Amino acid sequence: MWLFTTFGFFSAVQKPGDDFLTIRGRSAQDLDCLREKYLPALGPTTMGGGTDYPCRARASHEDVAAAMGAIVRDVTYSNFKSAVSKAMGHERSHTYHNVWTDLLAIEREGE
């Protein structure tokens, strides 16, 4: 699962044989923000331990679910990209916008 927020980008997966979720990111700072704001039970960040994300940490499904609920309750903005720009700067907002643009292809699926 991918999660784009006003404080970071995350990928959550359950690795084979693991009962926990691995929360992966492109930025250790994003994982730090997640831990500080919503998920204090998130384990320590490890660097370079995977194939496609340089940063990762682990947490239980229950802790991640509680964090997701809190994240959703804190949504107060009317425009996500503007909120990202305000919180994380224009460069991150532009990166998210590029993903949003690429996702427009979904609208054309099945045409």
DOMARTOR-358649 format. One line per 8 residues: number of its first residue (from 0); their letters; for each residue x, y, z of N, C-alpha, C. Coordinates in steps of 0.1 Angstrom, whole numbers, plus 2048, in hexadecimal, padded with zeros to 3 digits. Layout:
// residues N
NUM> A> X:Y:Z:X:Y:Z:X:Y:Z ~ ...;
//
This chain:
// residues 111
0> MWLFTTFG> 808:7F4:800:800:800:800:809:80C:800 ~ 806:816:7F8:80D:822:7F8:804:82D:7FF ~ 80B:835:807:804:840:80E:80C:84D:80C ~ 805:856:806:80A:864:804:804:86D:80E ~ 80C:874:816:806:87D:820:80D:88A:81F ~ 809:893:828:80F:8A1:828:81C:8A1:830 ~ 820:895:835:82C:894:83D:835:889:838 ~ 831:882:82D:83A:878:828:833:86E:81F;
8> FFSAVQKP> 83B:866:818:837:85B:80F:83B:84E:815 ~ 832:844:815:835:837:81B:830:82C:812 ~ 836:821:813:831:814:80E:830:80A:819 ~ 825:804:81B:823:7FA:825:821:7ED:81F ~ 828:7E3:824:827:7D5:81F:829:7CC:82B ~ 825:7BF:829:828:7B5:833:831:7AB:82C ~ 83D:7AA:831:847:7A1:82B:844:793:82E ~ 847:789:825:844:77B:828:84A:776:835;
16> GDDFLTIR> 842:76F:83D:847:76A:84A:848:774:855 ~ 843:780:853:843:78B:85D:835:78E:861 ~ 833:790:86E:825:794:873:823:7A3:873 ~ 82E:7AA:871:82D:7B9:871:82D:7BF:863 ~ 829:7CB:863:82A:7D3:856:838:7D9:855 ~ 83D:7DA:849:849:7E1:847:845:7EE:840 ~ 848:7F9:846:845:806:841:852:80B:83A ~ 851:80D:82D:85D:811:825:85B:81F:820;
24> GRSAQDLD> 867:826:81E:866:833:819:873:837:811 ~ 872:842:80A:87E:847:803:886:850:80C ~ 880:855:817:887:85E:820:886:85A:82E ~ 891:859:835:890:856:843:889:861:84B ~ 889:86D:846:882:878:84D:873:875:84C ~ 86E:870:841:860:86D:840:85C:862:84B ~ 864:858:84D:861:84E:857:862:854:865 ~ 86C:85D:867:86D:864:874:860:86C:877;
32> CLREKYLP> 85B:873:86D:84F:87B:86E:843:872:872 ~ 842:867:86B:837:85D:86E:838:859:87C ~ 844:855:880:846:850:88E:842:85B:898 ~ 847:867:896:845:873:89F:836:877:8A0 ~ 82F:877:894:822:87D:894:817:872:897 ~ 819:866:892:80D:85D:892:811:84E:897 ~ 81D:84A:896:820:83C:898:82C:83A:8A0 ~ 82B:83E:8AD:837:83D:8B6:83C:82F:8B8;
40> ALGPTTMG> 834:825:8B5:838:817:8B6:840:812:8AA ~ 841:81B:8A0:849:817:894:858:814:899 ~ 85D:809:895:86A:805:898:875:80E:893 ~ 881:80B:896:88C:814:891:88D:813:881 ~ 891:81E:87C:893:81E:86D:8A1:817:86A ~ 8A0:80E:860:8AC:808:85B:8AE:80D:84D ~ 8BB:80F:849:8BE:815:83C:8C5:80A:834 ~ 8C1:80A:827:8C8:801:81D:8C5:7F2:81F;
48> GGTDYPCR> 8BB:7EF:826:8B8:7E0:828:8AF:7DA:81E ~ 8AB:7E1:814:8A1:7DB:80B:8A5:7DE:7FC ~ 89C:7DA:7F4:8A0:7DB:7E5:89B:7E8:7DF ~ 890:7ED:7E3:88A:7F8:7DB:887:805:7E4 ~ 888:804:7F1:886:80F:7F9:892:810:803 ~ 899:81B:804:8A5:81C:80C:8A2:81C:81B ~ 896:820:81F:893:821:82D:887:818:831 ~ 887:812:83C:87C:80A:841:87C:808:850;
56> ARASHEDV> 870:805:855:86E:803:863:862:7FA:864 ~ 860:7F4:870:855:7EA:871:84B:7EF:87D ~ 83F:7EA:87B:834:7ED:885:829:7E3:884 ~ 822:7E1:88E:816:7D7:88D:80B:7DD:885 ~ 803:7D4:880:7F7:7D8:878:7EE:7E1:881 ~ 7EC:7DE:88D:7E4:7E5:896:7E9:7F3:898 ~ 7F6:7F5:89A:7FB:802:89C:7FB:80A:88F ~ 7FD:804:884:7FC:80B:877:7ED:810:875;
64> AAAMGAIV> 7E4:807:878:7D6:80A:876:7D2:816:87E ~ 7D6:816:88B:7D3:821:894:7D9:82E:88E ~ 7E5:82D:88A:7EC:839:884:7E4:83E:878 ~ 7E0:835:86F:7D8:839:863:7CB:840:867 ~ 7C5:83B:871:7B8:842:876:7BB:850:87A ~ 7C6:852:882:7CA:85F:886:7CE:868:87B ~ 7D5:863:871:7D9:86B:865:7CC:870:85E ~ 7C2:867:85C:7B6:86B:855:7AE:875:85D;
72> RDVTYSNF> 7AE:873:86A:7A7:87D:873:7AD:88B:872 ~ 7BA:88C:86F:7C1:899:86E:7C0:89F:860 ~ 7B9:899:857:7B8:8A0:849:7AE:8AB:84B ~ 7B3:8B7:848:7AB:8C3:849:7AC:8CC:83C ~ 7B5:8C8:833:7B7:8D0:827:7AD:8CD:81C ~ 7AC:8D7:813:7A3:8D5:808:7AA:8D2:7FB ~ 7B7:8D3:7FB:7C0:8D0:7F0:7CC:8C9:7F5 ~ 7CE:8BD:7F1:7D9:8B5:7F6:7E7:8BB:7F2;
80> KSAVSKAM> 7E8:8BD:7E5:7F5:8C2:7E0:7F9:8CF:7E6 ~ 7F0:8D8:7E8:7F3:8E5:7EF:7F7:8E3:7FD ~ 7F0:8D9:804:7F4:8D6:812:802:8D0:812 ~ 805:8C8:809:813:8C2:808:81D:8CD:806 ~ 81A:8D6:7FD:823:8E1:7FA:826:8EA:807 ~ 81B:8EC:80E:81D:8F4:81A:825:8ED:825 ~ 822:8E0:826:828:8D8:831:836:8D3:82E ~ 839:8D0:821:845:8C9:81D:84D:8D1:812;
88> GHERSHTY> 847:8DB:80D:84E:8E3:803:84A:8E0:7F5 ~ 84E:8E9:7EC:84A:8E7:7DE:84F:8DB:7D7 ~ 85C:8D7:7DA:862:8CC:7D3:85A:8BF:7D6 ~ 856:8BD:7E2:84F:8B1:7E6:841:8B1:7DF ~ 83B:8BD:7E0:82E:8BE:7D9:82F:8BB:7CA ~ 839:8C0:7C4:83B:8BE:7B6:83D:8AF:7B3 ~ 844:8A8:7BC:846:899:7BA:839:892:7BB ~ 831:896:7C5:824:88F:7C7:81B:892:7BA;
96> HNVWTDLL> 81C:89F:7B6:814:8A2:7AA:818:89A:79E ~ 825:897:79C:829:88E:791:823:880:792 ~ 822:87B:79E:81B:86E:7A1:80D:86F:79D ~ 806:87A:7A2:7F8:87C:79F:7F6:87C:790 ~ 7FF:883:788:7FE:884:77A:7FF:876:774 ~ 808:86E:778:80A:861:773:7FE:858:775 ~ 7F7:85A:781:7EB:853:784:7DF:856:77C ~ 7E0:861:774:7D5:864:76B:7D3:858:761;
104> AIEREGE> 7DD:850:75E:7DB:845:755:7D1:83B:75A ~ 7CE:83B:767:7C3:832:76C:7B6:836:766 ~ 7B3:843:764:7A7:847:75E:7A5:841:750 ~ 7B0:83E:749:7AF:839:73B:7AF:82A:73A ~ 7B0:824:746:7B0:815:746:7A2:810:741 ~ 7A2:806:739:796:800:734:78F:808:729 ~ 795:813:724:78E:81B:719:78F:813:70C;
//
